[in-house]
Each structure stands twice: as structure tokens, then as C-alpha cells.
Amino acid sequence: MSKLEDTEKKEISFSILFPSVKTVVVGTTSPLKLGAIEESFQCKANKLMLVGKPIPSQVDDQPVGEAKTKEGAMNRCNGSIVEVPFADMWIGIESGMMNDPNNPKRWIDKACYYIAVLKSGAKVNIENNKSKFKAENHPNWFDTYTCWSDELEIPSKDAEDCLNKDGKSAHKTWSPLKDPHIEICKRSRKLFLRDGLNQWLKEIQSRRGT
């Protein structure tokens, strides 16, 4: 059992951890990603408004490496803030492929979450340079978090087929399937994404001792 799956055994109350959050904006309209957030945050039970916006990642369709994957997540989160500045929480999710640091020939897929939470009493006021807006540059407005989903091992042939010769970029996504996770390990991509958020909530809960 992965550390992410273990979070399912422990009840985590989003409303206790983030009592002031009423509106969550996500930089995607993907039903799969929105569904993962809805399940993790228990939106109906906590009376949360979940809003999806088609925010571009501004990275390649198949990001390669942790840095590019995180960049895509950050761009989606920052674009969500610009699009809907009156919310309480904004999330960018980007999936990417990267080398296993312990085995350069092994490629894995995992998702990065970049999350900005409005600080108590803060108010977002974006007037100029909207295209260059970054939540990290406004620590008085936001608490920001970066977390990752569990990893999925990519079949070596699929990795080889999609990578360019430099091994640092890809000319296509490693799988044409919307949910290759369930084909490879019988655990859906939605569960990977949901459990990644559950693990983040668990870590917040542990830090606060709630």
C-alpha cells in the first residue's frame, strides 16, 4: 500500500484546516481533475464552490522533468488567480514525465499541484502586468504550496517513442489514453490525483497538530 492510499483510512476535514475557504478555482475544465478535487475536499459536504477554468499551462503538451511540470502547474494556478481573483483558493495541476533519480533509464509519470490560499484579511488586487502575475511574489496575499502525486512507472517503449533525441523534451504525450494509469496498474488516474491531495491535507493536518 502506498503512503497516498493510506490517507484514505484517516478522516481529514478540509473545513477545519481551511475554514475561510468557500470558493476553489482550478486551472482546468477536466472532469477527471475536478472530480479528484471534489472527492478529496468533499465539496458538497463542506459547501465549497468548485470552479474550473480553461487556463493554459504554457508548457509542452508532454512536460519532461520536475521543473517543467511544476512550471505548468504554477502557470495554471497563477492564471486562475488572474481569471477569478475573488476566490479563496486556487489550484494548478500538471502531469509530467521524469527520470527516476535512482535509475536514469526508468521514467515515471506524476502530477504536480501548485496551490495558493488567500491569507486572512488579504484582498487580491491585480491591475497591471496580469500576464506576469505570480502568487509567489505576493507573500502578503497568499500561502503557497507545492505537492506531488504518487508516481506511475512508464513502460520503457512508450517513454522511448515519445522522447526527442535530447531526452529533455517530447514530441508527443507518452500515452494517447486519457487514463493510462488504470491500464497499467488498475488504479485510476483520478485516484492518483485525489490521493495526492489527501496526502497534502494530511501533511497540513500534521503540521498544525489538528
Secondary structure in CASP SS format (residue, H / E / C, confidence):
PFRMAT SS
TARGET T0000
AUTHOR 0000-0000-0000
METHOD secondary structure of the structure
MODEL  1
M C 1.00
S C 1.00
K H 1.00
L H 1.00
E H 1.00
D H 1.00
T H 1.00
E H 1.00
K H 1.00
K C 1.00
E C 1.00
I C 1.00
S C 1.00
F H 1.00
S H 1.00
I H 1.00
L H 1.00
F C 1.00
P C 1.00
S C 1.00
V C 1.00
K C 1.00
T E 1.00
V E 1.00
V E 1.00
V E 1.00
G C 1.00
T C 1.00
T C 1.00
S C 1.00
P H 1.00
L H 1.00
K H 1.00
L H 1.00
G H 1.00
A H 1.00
I H 1.00
E H 1.00
E H 1.00
S H 1.00
F H 1.00
Q C 1.00
C C 1.00
K C 1.00
A C 1.00
N C 1.00
K C 1.00
L C 1.00
M E 1.00
L E 1.00
V E 1.00
G E 1.00
K C 1.00
P C 1.00
I C 1.00
P C 1.00
S C 1.00
Q C 1.00
V C 1.00
D C 1.00
D C 1.00
Q C 1.00
P C 1.00
V E 1.00
G C 1.00
E H 1.00
A H 1.00
K H 1.00
T H 1.00
K H 1.00
E H 1.00
G H 1.00
A H 1.00
M H 1.00
N H 1.00
R H 1.00
C H 1.00
N H 1.00
G H 1.00
S H 1.00
I H 1.00
V H 1.00
E H 1.00
V C 1.00
P C 1.00
F C 1.00
A C 1.00
D C 1.00
M E 1.00
W E 1.00
I E 1.00
G E 1.00
I E 1.00
E E 1.00
S E 1.00
G E 1.00
M E 1.00
M E 1.00
N E 1.00
D E 1.00
P C 1.00
N C 1.00
N E 1.00
P E 1.00
K E 1.00
R E 1.00
W E 1.00
I E 1.00
D E 1.00
K E 1.00
A E 1.00
C E 1.00
Y E 1.00
Y E 1.00
I E 1.00
A E 1.00
V E 1.00
L E 1.00
K C 1.00
S C 1.00
G C 1.00
A C 1.00
K C 1.00
V C 1.00
N C 1.00
I C 1.00
E C 1.00
N C 1.00
N C 1.00
K H 1.00
S H 1.00
K H 1.00
F C 1.00
K C 1.00
A H 1.00
E H 1.00
N H 1.00
H C 1.00
P C 1.00
N C 1.00
W C 1.00
F E 1.00
D E 1.00
T E 1.00
Y E 1.00
T E 1.00
C E 1.00
W E 1.00
S C 1.00
D C 1.00
E C 1.00
L E 1.00
E E 1.00
I C 1.00
P C 1.00
S H 1.00
K H 1.00
D H 1.00
A H 1.00
E H 1.00
D H 1.00
C H 1.00
L E 1.00
N C 1.00
K C 1.00
D C 1.00
G C 1.00
K C 1.00
S C 1.00
A E 1.00
H C 1.00
K C 1.00
T C 1.00
W C 1.00
S C 1.00
P C 1.00
L C 1.00
K C 1.00
D C 1.00
P H 1.00
H H 1.00
I H 1.00
E H 1.00
I H 1.00
C H 1.00
K C 1.00
R C 1.00
S C 1.00
R H 1.00
K H 1.00
L H 1.00
F H 1.00
L H 1.00
R H 1.00
D H 1.00
G H 1.00
L H 1.00
N H 1.00
Q H 1.00
W H 1.00
L H 1.00
K H 1.00
E H 1.00
I H 1.00
Q H 1.00
S H 1.00
R H 1.00
R H 1.00
G C 1.00
T C 1.00
END
